[in-house]
Amino acid sequence: MLGERKIDANKMRGLLSNVIKIVAPTRTGGCLPQRHLCKNLSVPAPHHSALQRYEDDLENEFRQVLREERRSVLEPVPDPVSLEAYPNTKPAFNFAAYVNKSHTLQQLVALGVELHKLEKRKGIPQFVLGLDFERDVKEHIQFLTDTGVPAEMLGEFLTKNPLIFKEDLGDLETRLNYLQSKRFLPEDIARIVTKNPFWLMLNTKRIDRRLGFFQKTFLLEGTEVRGLASKQPRLITYNLEHVRKNTFTVQEEMGFEKSEVKQLLLAKPRIWMIKTEALQYRFEYIHRRMKISHAEILQTPDLLLTRDVRIKQRHGFLKFLGKVQYDPKKELYIPLKSLAEGTDEEFVTEVAKSNMECYNRFLKTL
């Protein structure tokens, strides 16, 4: 299918060098004044519905940008060649009919953009077809590469967020300078932008409020805020109501102390992005049924991110064999992390000291 090309890193860099001339990054320091990270920042009020669930937030950004677009794709295009390349389009269509006539689409495909995924988004095909590579795309790609987005990741980035081309380069530079002013390291900035392609869509005030929320809620130091944002940049732009809900669950319903909540957040921030009901159910099984203490969960927080069925099957099999022994001070100790890591075969043979035939027969009894 169009756009579904697997290109190795070296080949991708070669393709990129043909698209734009990559220059060494020249950005230093940042233009904004140095301040202590998120000092005296206010927390956004709960009624800010525009900052809802991550995916919804992105969709709102898409809709807003499209509403602000002055030129309609239905209006005549000055260049007769462009009329042939960018005809009036409908919400659902196939990019394949236009690739041979569109230099922009050809370059995006060369970078690894999966056009078939863009076809499914309302308004996005019209936006992409209206782009001129030299005028609208080339400098943005240069900006992303200068920021540290790897060449082999550009296709994935642009597939997720093609509307980065709608953003003014000066605004993007300001948002980058903001991170520099907060003493984020270049490699941290590169990771943030690469792992969360929508981060740069948010202005500095919104990002500042978001970082301030996590700093105030979890009593984080500046270095810890930076570490959290770098480790899981998606969480910073996630639905804050969901984050608050999971925070209440972890602290009040699961019974972790405030310091332990902070420890969990910094170790496994993705806990705050899973469904609250799934988190509650998983904890109940681990803590109530398996008798795993809060301290043990803090030592192996991956348990809270592991599929319920995997934990149940592996714990149940150990119980069937009479080998449930998670206390490291006793003989025949079974590490809790083995319930979350590795393949079933590795667990059965190396941890449970059994065989797959026995394990499969056990699974049939569940």
N, C-alpha and C positions, 0 to 999 in steps of 0.2 A: 504494500500500500504506500501511496505517496507520502514521503516524509519519514518513513520508518526505516531509516538507514543506520546501521551500526558502523561508526567510524572510529578507529583507534585514535589515541591522543595525538600521536605524531602526525598522522594524516590530517587531523582536524586543525592542528596548528599551521600546517602547510596551506590548507584551504583558507584559513583566516588571514594568512599573510598575503594571499591573493586578493582578498576582499578589502583589507585596509592595511596600511603600513603601521605596524605596532611600534610605538615609541615608548621609551622608559618613562615610568611615572614621575611627574615633576611636582606633585602636590606635597606640601610640607606644612606641618603645624596646624593650619586652619586659620580662617579669617575671624572666627568668633573669639571673644575674650575668654581667657581661662577662668573657670570657676570650679568650685567643689562640685562633684557629680550630683546633679539633681537637688541641690541645696534649696530648702524651703519651697519645694514644688507642691502644688495643690493636687489633690486626688480628684479625678473626674467624677462628676455626680452620676448616680445610677441612671438618670434619665437620658444619658447620651446614647440613644439607640443606634446612632451611626457607628458606634464602636462595638457592635454585637459580634456574634460568632465569626471566626476568622474568614470562612468562606463567604458569609453574608457581607462582611466588611469589604471584601474584595469586589463582590458584585456591586455593592453600592458605589465603590470607586469607579468601576467600569461605567455604570449608568450615568454618574455625574460627569465623567469626562465626555461621554457621548452626547450628553445634553448640551455641553459647552461647545461642542463642535459646530462652528458657524457654517461650514460648507457641507451641504448635503450631498450624499453620493448619488442622489437623483438629479442633481443639477448638471447642466451641460459642462463638459470638460473642454477647455480651450484647445488642447492638442488633439487633432483627429486620430493620431495613433493611439493616444490614451483612451479614446472612446472605444476602440476595438479591444484594448487590453482590459479596461475597467467598465464593462457594461453595467447597467442597472442590475442589482442582485437581489435575491430573496433570502430570507433567514437561513434556509437550508439549501446548500448546493455543494458542488465538488470543485475544489481548487484546480484539479488536474486540467480542466479545460483552458486555464489561463496561464499555466506555468511556462509554456513555450513562448508566450508573448510578453511575459513580465520579467524584466531583469531583477526586480526586487524579490519576487517569489523565488527565482532561481538562486539568488544569493542566500535567502533564508533557508532554503532546502540544503544548500551546500554547508551551512552552519549547523545543520541538524534539527531545524525546527520541524515539528510534526504538524503539518498543515491539516491533516485529517482531524486533529483534536481542536484546532481553531475553528473548523467548520461548524462545530456543534454549539458554539457560543453565540448567543444573539448579539448582533451588531458588530462582532469582531471581524468577520470576513469583509464587510464593507470597509471597515477602517483599514485593514491590511492592504486591500486592493487599491486604496487611495494613496498609499505611501510611495514616495519617490526615494529610491535607495540613496542617491547622493545627497538629497536635500533633508530627508527625514530620518534616515537609518544609520548611515555610515558613522557619523560623529558619536551617536549614542553607543554603538558597538565599541568604538575607540574608548569612550568613557568607561564602559564596563570592564574592558580588558585592563585599562590603567588602574582601575579600582582593585583588580585582583581576581575577577571572575575567570577561571581557567577556560582556555579555548574550547576544550572538550565539553564544558558545561554550558556554553552559550546557547546551544540549541534547546536544552531543557529549560533554561532561564526564560528565553523568549517564547517558548511554547506556553509556559505558565503565565507570563505577563507581557504580552505583546504591546500593551498600552504604555510601556515604559517609553515608547517612541513619542507619545503625546506629551510627556513631561519636558518642560523647559530645561535645557542643560545648565543654566544658571541656578535654577532651583535644585537640581540634582547635586550640583557642586556645593551649594549651601548646606544641604542635608549631610553630605559627606564631611564638610568642614565641622559640622556640629559634633559628629562622632570623634573627629580628631581633637576638638576642643575639650572633649570629655576624657581624653587620654586613652582612647581605644587604640591598640596597636594596629599597624597596617594589616597584619595577618588576621586579626580579629575582625576588622572591617570587611576584609575580603570574604571571610567565612559568613558573616552576617548577611551580606548582600547576595552571596551565592546560595546560601541555604534558605533564605527568605526573599524571593524575588520581588515581593510586594512591599518590603521595608521602605524603599526609596519613594514609594507612592505617597507616603505620609509626610506631612510637613514637620518641621522641627518642634513646633509647639505640641503636636500630638504625641510624637515620640518622647518628648521631655516629660509629658504628663504620664505616659505609660511607664517609663523608667522610674519616675517618682512614686508611682503607685506601688511597684514591687519593692522599692527601697523602704517606703514607709510601712507597708503591710507586713513585711517579713524582717524588718529591722536590719537591713543589709548595709554593709560598708560599701564604699565606692568600688573597691576592687571586686567585691562580690556581685555587685550589679553588672559590672562589665563582664565578669565571668559567666553570669547567668545568660546575659544577652548573647554572648559569643557561643555558649554551649547549645542553647536552644532558642535561636532568634525568632522562631515562629511564635513562641509563648508570649513575647512582648507585644505582638499585634493580635493576640488571640482575644476571644470574647471575655471581657473582664467579669461579666456576671457569672460566667461558668467558672472562672478562676476563683471568684469569691465563694461560690457554692462548694467547690472542691476543697477550698481552704477550711471552710466550716466543717465539712465532713471529716477531713483529716484530723483537725484539732478537737472538735466537740464530739463527734460521733465515734471516731476511731480511738480517741483518747490520747493522742500524742501531745506532749508539752510543746510550748512555743519554740523552744530551742531545737526540739526534735523536728518540728515542722520545717524550720529553716534548713536543717540538715538534710531532710528528704528533698526539699526543693532544689538545693544546690547539687545534690547527688543525682536525682532523677527528675528533672523538671517536667518531663513528659507525663508524669502522674497527674499534673494539673490540666492535661489536655484530653484525658480519657473520660468516658461517660461516668457521671457520678454514681449511677446505679451499679455499673460494672465494678467500680472501685469499692463500693460498699460491700457488694456480694463477695468479691475476692478476699477482702480483709476478713469478713466474717468466717469464711471457710478456713483461711490460714490461721487466724487467731483463735477462733472458737473450736473448730473441728480438729485442726492439726496441733493445737496447743502451742503455737509459736508466739513467743513474747514480743512486746514492742521493741525491746533491745535487739532481738534476733532479726526482726524485720528491718530495723535500721542498718544492720550489718549486711543484709541481703535485700535491698529495696527492689531488685529486679523481679522479685516475687509478685509485687503489685502491678507489674507490667506484663506478666506472663499469662497466656490464655488459660482460662479456668480449666478447660478440658485437659490440658497438659499436666497441670498441677494435680488434678484429681486422679488421672490415670497413673502417674508416676508414684504419687504418695500411696494410692490404693495398692499398687503392685508391691511396693515395699512392705506394706502392712500384710498383704497376702503371704509374702515370704517370711514374715516375722523379723524384718530388718529395719523397722522404723526406729532410728536412733540418731537424733539430730544434735545431741549434746557432745561437743568436742572434747569434753573431759572424760567421756566414757569410751569403752572399747567398741569397735565396729561402727565408728562414727560415720554418718552419711552427711556430707556437706549440703546445706540447703540450696546452694547455688546450682547443684546438679539437677534440681527439679526444674530449673529455668533454662539451663544451658545445654548445648549439644544435641545431637540427633537421638532418636529413640534407641537406635542400635547401640550407640555409645553409652547411653544411660543403662540399658539392659545388661550389656556385657561387662562394662568397666565399673559401673557403680553397684548395680544390683547383683552382679556376678551370676547372671542367669543366661538364658538364650531367647532368641526372638520367637521361637515356636511356643515356648511357655508363656511369653508375654502376650502373644496374639490370642492364645487360648483364654488367658485371663481377661483380655479386653472384650471377648465375646460374652462374658458373664455380666458385664456392666449393663 
